[in-house]
Amino acid sequence: MKIYIAGKYTGDPQATEKFRHYQNLIQRMFPQATVITPIDFVPSSTNWSEAILMCLQMIATVDLVVMLPDWVRSRGARIEREFAEGLNKRILYV
């Protein structure tokens, strides 16, 4: 199983720590899964438009999308959720 974590990243000074925390938590919940966050594959120098495209490409490959509590305050996470819904991906809200 492959799991993608979506949440607010841009403008959140604690984003790296937050995503790593949830990545560890989800990994414990699903020990056999590969748990991926944007931090794992989007270089920090990537502009927003390129980053969201990379994230959507990743979502197309996963089995489950986990939405962090702050997803509603993130334009990118809202786009990711809509894209995942369009692909009939399972979505877990934490």
C-alpha angles and dihedrals in degrees: 000000000000120000129193122201118213127189145118112314109150111081095009110116090194095049098112093050092044094050092046090050092053092041090057092045094050091045089057090049092049105027095174094051132095106234116202133187128183087254088068097061112011112086112229090238092061116114119237097256093052092043095054091049090052090049093050090050089053093048089056088063101047134089098213136025117206114205115208118221093258096054092108090064093054124081090200095050091049089053090047091052093049091048091049091049090051089055091047091241119166110255126201120194116207 
